[in-house]
């Protein structure tokens, strides 16, 4: 049994009184926070931060515990990040989560195509979009590409330029169905970032619908700017050297557009305080490059070694498309895991706004410090 604690002459503080005292202290956590004096004593904040930095370097030297951006993290810190990322993707069952996202993406794919054609048809001939998508779909396996092209042809043949009441209702239904896939991706990103969904039904659906519409519009603009650029410049009569440079440069530009789209997704989709752009750019860049490599390798495997049609018969093309969607979802979620572990490598506040201490940042990745593997 714990010994009573003496509290002044002749006074004894028992266990119950001690527990009540602890509870009273816990009700006012600011009294234990040294940062509460920063506004009262001039120059104290800088001295305190410098002391914390020196202590961090003594405890874990050269690991980037005080890094203000991912570029300031040294090599030992990056080894910690990569090891924790691999461990976390296994702990979070990322392959199983990606399979669920791929299933919902498969269900949302055709409504998304219908919505894409409807939005594009308000501005131009939908047949142009079909040809533009055909130019960049070479990264997909042939069987998966044929499914998308077939659905595009069906939707384009029935599309009209005028937005009637029936077409408007059809567009809204298509967008709502497509947003279901986005909602599944949002839930998966919460898992990667270690968050629990707390937003209400209306707010969550509004965010998923907004991200879906924004993604479709961004895809149209990026595709038109990158794919149609050579045709537009050809009418200007530019030299062949300039045209060749433009035709080559459009592919890196399309990759940059993909990085930007992923950065927006990583920043706004999870249920947490938004991270600063620098803390989502590295994961989006890595995920984009990994997705391009995975798509090309999978396309090569299917064309050279795959026997999906022999195994699955008429469902072979569907299985190939579903597998490609799984690879896409896995890479996107892995990029989110990388971003989260980068944030957990530093004590600095990685969220937007005024810097705050750990535990008050509204984000699990920013409020916790990753251990050395």
N, C-alpha and C positions, 0 to 999 in steps of 0.2 A: 504493500500500500504506500502511496506517495506521502512523503513527509510534509506536514503543513509548513507554510512559509511565514516567517515572522515579518510583521509589517509595523515597525515602530515599537516602542517600549510597551511590553505587556499585551500587544495585539498580535493575533494569529490570523493569517489569511488561509482559509480552508480551500478545498478543491473547487467547490461551487462558486465561491467568491472569485477565485482565480480565473475560472472559465468565463464568468460574467465580465471580468476585466478584459480578457482576450477578445470577447465578442464586442465590447465597447470600442476597443482599438480597431478591430476589423471593420467596424462601421465607418471609420474615417481613414481610408487607405492613404489619403494625401499626407497625413502626418508622418508616414514612413517614407514618403517619396522625397528625395533631396531636391528634386527639380522645383518644389514649391517655393523655394527661396530665390529662384532665378530672377524673378521680377523685383524682388525686394533689395537685393544686393547687386550693384552694378559690377559687371565683369565676372560674376560668379559662375554663370552658365558656361562661358568659354573655359574657365579653369576646371570646372567639373568634367566637361566633355574631354578635355585634354588628359585629365587623370584617368578617366575610364578607358581612353584609347591606349594609354601606357600600360594599364593593367591588362587589357585584352591582348596586347602584343607580348606581354610577359607570360601570360597563360598559354596562348596559342600563337606563337610568332609566325608571320608569313602565311596566314591562311585567309586574309581578307575580311577579318571580323569587323573592321571599321570602313569597309569599302562603300563609297557613295554611289557607285555604278558598277555593273558587271565587268567593265574594262579595267577596274582597279583591283580585281581579284587575282592574286598570283597563281602560278601553276599548282602548288599544293592544294590551294582552295578549290580549284577546278577539279582536281582528282576527287576531293571529298564530294563535290556536287554531283559528278557523274556516277560515283559509287552509290550515293544515296538515291539518285534518280532511278537507277536500275533496281535497287532494293524496294523503293516505293512502288514502282510499277508492278512488281510481283506481289507486294503486300496489298495493293489496291485491286488485284485481279484485273489488270488493265486489258488483257486480251478478251476476257469475258465481257467487260464493260463495252469494249469496242465492237464486239459482236452484236450486242444489243443496239448500239448506235447505228450500226450498219443495217440492221433489220428495219429500224424506223426510217432510216434514210432511203431504203428501198421502197417503202410504202409512200414516202413523201416525194420520190423522184419524179414520177409522172405528173402529179399535181403541180410540182415546181416547173416542169417543162411547159405545161399549159399556161401557168401564170406568166412565165418568161415570154412566151410567144404573144400573149395578150398585151402585155406592157409594151413590148417592142412594136407590135402592130399599130399602136397608137401614134407612133412616130415615123415608121418606115415600113417597107414591104417585109413581112415575116420571112419570106424566102431568102432574103439577104442574111438574116441571122442563121438560118439553117446552113448556108454555105460557109459562113464564118466559123461556126462551131465545127464544121467538118474539117476546116484547115488546122485547128489546134487539137483535134481529138486523136491525132496519131499516137499520142502517149498511151492511149487506152488499148487493151487487147482487142483484136478484130471482132470477136463475137460480142463483147460488151459494147463496142462502138456501133455495131449493127443494130442492137436493141434501141439505143438512144436515137440513132438516125431514123429508124423506122417510126418511133413515136413522134419525133420531130416532123416527119413527113405527114403523118396523120393529122397532127394538130395544125400544121401550116395549111393543109388543104381545106380545113374547115374554118380557118380564121378569117375574120373580116376586119376592115380598118375602122369602122364605126363602132363606138362603144354604146350599144343598146342596153336597155334595162336587163334583158336576159344575159347579155355578155358581161355586164357589170356584176350581176349576181354570181355568174360562173367564175369570174375572176376572184371575187371575195371568197367563194368556197374553195377554190384552188389554193389561194394564199393561206387560208385557215388550215387546210390539210397539209400543206407544205410546212407550216409552222410547227406541226407536231414533231417532225424530224428535228427541227431546231430546238424544241423543248427537250427532246432526248439528249441532244448534244450539250445543252446547258446543264442538265443533271449530271452528265458524265464529267464535265469540267469542274463542277462542284466537288466531285470525288477526287479529281487530280489535285485540286487546290486545298483539300481538306476542309471543305465547308459543308454546312447543312443548309438546305433550302428553307428559308423563312419568309420569303415574299408571298403575298397573298395570291389567290387564283387570278384575279384581274390583272395585277401587276406583272405576274410571271407570263401570262399569255400575251399581254401587251408588249413586253420586252421581246418575247420570241417572235411575235408577228412583226415588230419593228425591225429586228435583225434579219428576218427573212426577206422583207421588202427591200431593205437597204442592200442586202447581199445580191438580190436579183438586179436591182438598178445598177449597183457597182459593177456587176459582171457584164451587163450590157454596155456600159460606158467604157470599161477597160477593153472588152472584146472589140468594140467598134474602133476605139483609138488605136489599138495595136494591130489588129488584123486588117482593117480598112486603110491604115496609114499608107502602105505602099501604093495602093490604087489611087488614093487622093494625090499623092506627090507625083505620080506618074503623069498626071494631067498637066503638071507645071513644067514639064520638059526639062527636068534636072539631069545632070550628067549621070552616066551609068555607075560611076564610082560612088556617088551619093546615094543612089537607089540601092546599091548592094549593101552599103553601110546601114541604111535604114531597115532593109529586110532582115539583116542579122541582129540589129539592136532591138527589134521588137520583142524577141523572145526573152532577153533579160528584163525588159520593161514589164512583160507579162508576169514574170517571176516576182518582180518588185510589187506588182499589184496584189499578187497572192500573199506576200509577206504583210502588206498593209492590212489586208482583209483579216488575216489571222491575228494580227496585233490588236485590231479593234475587237475581235471576238474574245481574246484572252482578257482584255481590259474590262469589258462591259458585261459579258455573259455570266460569270460566276457571281454568287451572292456574297459579296464582300466589298470593302472600300476599294476603290479603283487604284491599281498600282500606277506608278509613274511609267511613261512610255519606255524609258530605257530598260525597265525590268520586264518588259514583254517582247521587246524587239529581238533579243537573242533567241528566244524560244521559237518565235515566228519564223525567223530566218532559217534556223536549223530544221524546223518542221517542213518548210517549203522545199528546201534542198533534199531532205530525206524523202519527201513525197514524190518528187520528180524521179529520183533514183529508184525508189521502190516501184513506181508505175512502169518505168522503162524495163526494169529487170523482170517484173511480172509479165509484161507484154512479151518479152523475149522468151520467157519460160513457156508461156502458153503456146506461142507459135512454133517452138522448136521441140519441146519435150512433153507438153501437156496432152492428155488424152481425155479431157472432160466430156467430149461428145460421146466417146466410146463408153465411158462409165455412167454418165447421167442421161444419155440419149438426147431427147429434144430439150431437156432442161439444162443442158451443158452451158449455153450462153447465159442463162439466168444465174447459174452457180458462179460463172466467171465474173459477172458484174457484181454479185454479192461479195465475192472474195476481194475484188478491187475496192469496194466500199469499205470493207473491213480494214484493209491496209490503210486506206485514207483516214478512217476514224482513229486507228491505233497511232498513226504518226501525229495526228493533231493532238491527241491526248498526251502523248509522250512529250510533245513540246510544252504542254501545260505543266507536266511534272517537272521538266527542266526549269521552267520559270519559277515554280514554287520553291525548288531547292536552291536556286540562286538567291531568292529573297531570304531564305533561312540561313544563308551563309554569313550574313552581315547583321550587326546590331543596329545599323542605321535604319531610319524609317523609310520604307520603300513605297509608301502610299502617297497619294497627292495631298496637297494642302500643307498646313503648318506641321512640322515634325513633332511627334509625341513619343512618349516612352513606351516600351514593350508592354503588351497587355491591354493597350487602349487604342490600338490602330484599326480595329474592326476587320482584321484579316488574319487567318491562322498562319499563313506563311510569313507575314510580317511580324507577328506577335510571338513567334517561337524561333529558337536558335537551333539549327541542325547540329547534331553531334559529329565528331570525327569518326568515320567508319572504322 
